[in-house]
Amino acid sequence: MTYYILRYGEIFLKGKNRYEFVRRLAKNINYCLKQEKINGELERTDSRFILKANKEPNLKRVFGLISYSLCVKTTADYDSIEKEVLKLAKKIDKNKSFRISTQKSTKKLKSREINQKLGEAIVNAYDLPVSLKNFDVEIGIDILGKDAYVFTETKKCFGGLPSGCEGRVLALLEDEKSILAAILMMKRGCAVLPVAFKKTDISLLEKYSCGSNIRLIVVKDVKEINNLLKEFPCEALVTGKSLENTEEINVDVPVLKPLVGMSEEKIKKQLDIFTQA
């Protein structure tokens, strides 16, 4: 089993509702693990999740996470941390520079002091060059309670809010643009109910729908969409309309157009990013 440290960001701004957002994020992470048939145990700390899993999941598909790292777990005393840091530093190419970044402090040492002591230990052991700004490798240490987690690589995620924490919207899928519009609403915390006038590939939506099973509903016209809204109450209808296409849709809920301020080039770039992640 391997340890991963998972970080979330925007949720910190949610004040009294933060617990509900974190709980939803944990549910979505576990759903992602189940979809990928990964055996894992998720533990929440004050500001992180710690995942113990038998293999690495694709956590980029879980909105709400800003990054994650494969890490080594040790105890939070300095000697144990230094031992693991030196093991990682030994693998660094001699021509590459490094820096140490510690989050939180121990009872005896502050983060800056830990950085200085570990940096000195690496230089003495392997004579690696130090660079605080233009470094090649960053060795990170997160100290969480009695445990410390050491890592050298951080994988970026999309951030945002956990899908499903901000209510449900109906997404009218007419082309690739509307697929992107639906994904952007997921990133803002919405659960998406996709609807289309013909059979449409929703595999990209399924990829990012951690936390809910989604299915496509095919309708004949806008009247059927309004009937659908009575059966499945939603906060709004989402479309992929942009500035080049401002055709209105007469439905009984507000119509959201998250792409209206994007150029065609930016829309294509954003879609490629989500497709390739």
N, C-alpha and C positions, 0 to 999 in steps of 0.2 A: 504493500500500500504506500502511496505517495501523498505528500502534503502540498496543498495549494492555499495561498492566501488571497482572498477575494476582497476587493475594495469597492465601496460605493460612495457617491459624492453628493448629488443634489438632494438626496433624502434628508441630509442633515438640516436642510432649510425648512423642514416641514413641522417643526415645533411639536405641539401636543399630538399631532397625528403621525409622528415619525414611526412609532411602534407599528402601526398598521401597514405603513409602506414597507418597513423592514420585514414584517411577517409575510407580506405578499411576495417580496423579493425572494425570501427563503423558499416559499412554495414553488415559485417559478424555477428556481435553481434545481430543486428536487425533481420537478417535472421534466426538466431538461436531462437530468441524469437517467431518469426512467426511460425516456425516449431513446437515449443512446445506449441503453442496457449496461449502464455503469454502476457498479457497486460502490456506494459512497456514503460517508457520514458527514453531516454539515453541522458545524458548531458556530454559534454567534458570540462574538466578543463585543466590547463597547463600540468599536468603530470598524470592525472587519467581520468577515466570515472565514472560518478555517475549514477547508474541505479535505477530507481524507478519502482517497479514491484509488481504485485498482488501475485506472488509466486516465489520461487527460481528456476531459470533455471539451466541446467547442462552446466556451462560455461567452463568446462574442454575441451569440444569439439571444442572450438574456439581457434585455434592457434594464437599466438601473445600475449595472456594474460599470465601473470606469476602467478597471484593469484587474489583472490577476497574475500571480507568479508561482511557478514551481519552486518549492523551497525545502530547506532542511530544518527540521524542528530540533531545538535543544533547550536546555534550561537557561534562565535569564541571568545567570551569574557570568561575570566577565570572562573567566577562564574557559568556560564551555563555548561561549560565543567566539572567542579568539581561535579555539581549536577548529571549529567548523569554517570560519573565515579563511584560515590558512589552507585548509583543504581545497577550498574553491579557488583561492589565489594561485595555488600551485598549477592549476590548469590554464592560467592566463598566459598568452604569448608574451615572451620577454620584451618584445618591441611595442607592446600596447600599454597605454597609461590607464590608471584606475583612480577611482575615488570611493570613499566610504560614506554612506548615508544612513544614519540611524534615526528611527522614529521612536520617540519616548525615551525615558531614562531609567536607569536602575536606581536602587536606593543609595548606592555609593557614588555613581558616576552620572554626569549629565551627558546628553547626546553628543555634544561637541567634544567632550573629553574622551568618550568612547571612540569617536571617529579618529581623533589624533592618535590614541594608543594603538588602535588596530592598523592604521596607516603606517605607523612606525614599525609595528611587528612584521608587516608584509614587506616593507622596504628592507628591513634587516634580514629577513628570511630569503627573499627572492630578488631583491634589488630592482623591483619594478618602478617605473616612473610614475609620479603622482601628478594629476591635473584636476583641479577642482571645477574647471569650466569645460575645457575641451578634452574630456576623458573618453577613452574607448570602452571601458568596462566600468559599470557602477555596481558595487557590492552593497546590497541593501540589507538592513537589519530592522525588523519590526519586533519590538518588545511588548508583549501583551501579557500582563500579569506575571505569572511564574515562568512563562515560556518565551522563547525567542525564536524567530524564523529568519533564516538567512537565504538570500537568493541573489542571482546575477542577471536575471532577465525578467522584464515586465511586458506583458502583452496587453495592448490597449483594447478597451471595449467601447461601446457606443454611448454609454452613460444614459441620461434621460431618467425616466421613471419606470417602475415595474409594470408591465402590461397587465391590465385588469384592475388597477387600483383607482382609476378615475371614471368608471362607468363604461357604458357600451355605446358604440356608434355603428351605423350601417354604412358600409363602403360599397359604392357602385363601381364595379370593375368593368371598364370599357376598353382599356389599353394598358400598356406598361406604366404610363404615367399614373394611372389610378392605383396600380399596385404599389408604387412608391408612396403615394399619398396615404394609403392605408398603413404602410409600414411606419411612416412618420407619426401617425396618430397612435400606433402601438408604442412608439418611443416616448410619447407624452403620457403614457399610462392607460390608454383606452383599450378595452377589449373590442375586437372588430368582428362584425357579422358581415361576411362578403355576399354580395348579390350581383347578378349579371343578367343580361338579356340573352346570353348564350353560354354554352359550356366554356369555362375558362380555367387555365392552369393557375392554381393557387398555391403551388409548392413553395414559393418564396414566402408567402404569408405563413404557411405552416412552419417554416423554418424558424420564424421569429415569434411564434405564438405560444411560447413556453408558458404554461399555466392554464391553457384552455384548448379543448379540441374544437377546431373550426371546420365548418363545412360550407360549401358553396350552395346558395339557393338561386335557382334560375327562374326568372319572371318574364312575363310577356311585355309589360309596359309599366309606366309610372303609377297607374292605378293599383296594380298589384303590389308595388312598393309601399304605397300608403296602407294597403290592407295588411302587409307584412309588419309594418310599424305598430299596428294595433295588437298583433299577436306577439311580437317581440319588441317591447318598448325600448327605444334608443334615444340618446340625448341629441343626436344630430345625424345628418347624412354627409358622408365625405366623398368628394369627387376629385379627379385628377385634372380638373380644368385649370388652365394657365391663362396668362394675359392674351394669348393668341386665340383662345377659345373661351368666351364668356357666356355661352348658352346657359340659360337658366333652367332649373328643374323645379317643377311645381309639386312640392311635397309638404307634409304637415309638420316638419321639424326644420330647425335651422340647417342651412347647407354650408359646410366648411370646405374651403379650397386651400389646403396647405401649400400648394405649388404656385399660387398666383403671383408670387414675387420672384420666382425662379426663371432663369433663362433656359432655353432648350439644352444648352451645353451643360449647365449645372445639373439639370434634371438627369441627363444621361450619366454624368459623372457619379451622382449620388446613387443611382440605380446600380451602376457597376460595382460600387463599393459594397453595397448590401448583398449583391449577387455573389461576389467573390469571397466574402468574409467566411 
